[in-house]
Amino acid sequence: MPLARKRMRTYDPAKIRTAVLAQFRHVREGVRALDEERLARPTHLGDWSVRELAAHLTMAVETVSRNIDRPEPAAKELALLDWPFATAERAGDIADSSRELAERNLDLDALYARTESRITEHLATAPDDRLLAARTGAMTLADYLVTRTVELIVHTDDLNRAAGTDIPFDRQALAACTRLLADALAVKAPGASTEVRIPPYAVVQCVAGPRHTRGTPPNVVETDPLTWIRLATGRTEWKTALDEAKVSASGERADLSGVLPLMG
């Protein structure tokens, strides 16, 4: 798979490490409070239960430790901006693995404790430029941890909606997730005719057409971070977000329905 050509946004590796651990700990506290009734509830993710979703959230972090344990690849294969487009083909395997993990680990807090202990230990010594043999393609640890903010934020939101929890979002993790998905939009729909605003975290230009240079852009889309993340990952449809006034879109090139979702 070719590396994305768009100029890469930079992320502070130390802040991303802290954000990943902080968000995982938020999730652990939320899952710890779930009773059996809420764990058995359905989610909007196919036929996953809340228990299976909670188990899957540990997988999103355990892959960091597991990949550090593996031999280091010879070369980088995947740029950070390519990652959102490389995940769909693994959806079936991920669903099966999540169900099996939930079945084997009825004590979810013990599973979360082991997962947290392992990633904390691994991140204490692994350098940012260490290559990981991720299934989507070899990536640096620093880049891979940014992708973990997407997994954690997206599924924290899924969990809150399905289980009625109110698990908080780490600000740095939410910002990184929002920015990566915004930049992925600019890769999928290159151009500078439309400005997409996701305050307070991201502004990107996209969609082919006349380039805006001065004054108010003729095509503007604006929404909040969680609505953007739901749109980008297929949790919310474009028309639904418009009808519910969760997104504003002005201008003839402000309809993003043809390029969303970015990942499923």
Rosetta blueprint (number, residue, H / E / L):
1 M L
2 P L
3 L L
4 A L
5 R L
6 K L
7 R L
8 M L
9 R L
10 T L
11 Y L
12 D L
13 P H
14 A H
15 K H
16 I H
17 R H
18 T H
19 A H
20 V H
21 L H
22 A H
23 Q H
24 F H
25 R H
26 H H
27 V H
28 R H
29 E H
30 G H
31 V H
32 R H
33 A L
34 L L
35 D L
36 E H
37 E H
38 R H
39 L H
40 A L
41 R L
42 P E
43 T L
44 H L
45 L L
46 G L
47 D L
48 W L
49 S E
50 V H
51 R H
52 E H
53 L H
54 A H
55 A H
56 H H
57 L H
58 T H
59 M H
60 A H
61 V H
62 E H
63 T H
64 V H
65 S H
66 R H
67 N H
68 I H
69 D H
70 R L
71 P L
72 E L
73 P L
74 A L
75 A L
76 K L
77 E L
78 L L
79 A L
80 L H
81 L H
82 D H
83 W H
84 P H
85 F H
86 A L
87 T L
88 A H
89 E H
90 R H
91 A H
92 G H
93 D H
94 I H
95 A H
96 D H
97 S H
98 S H
99 R H
100 E H
101 L H
102 A H
103 E H
104 R H
105 N L
106 L L
107 D L
108 L H
109 D H
110 A H
111 L H
112 Y H
113 A H
114 R H
115 T H
116 E H
117 S H
118 R H
119 I H
120 T H
121 E H
122 H H
123 L H
124 A L
125 T L
126 A L
127 P L
128 D L
129 D L
130 R L
131 L E
132 L E
133 A L
134 A L
135 R L
136 T L
137 G L
138 A L
139 M E
140 T E
141 L H
142 A H
143 D H
144 Y H
145 L H
146 V H
147 T H
148 R H
149 T H
150 V H
151 E H
152 L H
153 I H
154 V H
155 H H
156 T H
157 D H
158 D H
159 L H
160 N H
161 R H
162 A H
163 A H
164 G L
165 T L
166 D L
167 I L
168 P L
169 F L
170 D L
171 R H
172 Q H
173 A H
174 L H
175 A H
176 A H
177 C H
178 T H
179 R H
180 L H
181 L H
182 A H
183 D H
184 A H
185 L H
186 A H
187 V H
188 K H
189 A L
190 P L
191 G L
192 A L
193 S L
194 T E
195 E E
196 V E
197 R E
198 I E
199 P L
200 P L
201 Y L
202 A E
203 V E
204 V E
205 Q E
206 C E
207 V L
208 A L
209 G L
210 P L
211 R L
212 H L
213 T L
214 R L
215 G L
216 T L
217 P L
218 P L
219 N L
220 V E
221 V E
222 E E
223 T E
224 D L
225 P H
226 L H
227 T H
228 W H
229 I H
230 R H
231 L H
232 A H
233 T L
234 G L
235 R L
236 T L
237 E L
238 W H
239 K H
240 T H
241 A H
242 L H
243 D H
244 E L
245 A L
246 K L
247 V E
248 S E
249 A E
250 S E
251 G L
252 E L
253 R L
254 A L
255 D L
256 L L
257 S L
258 G L
259 V L
260 L L
261 P L
262 L L
263 M L
264 G L
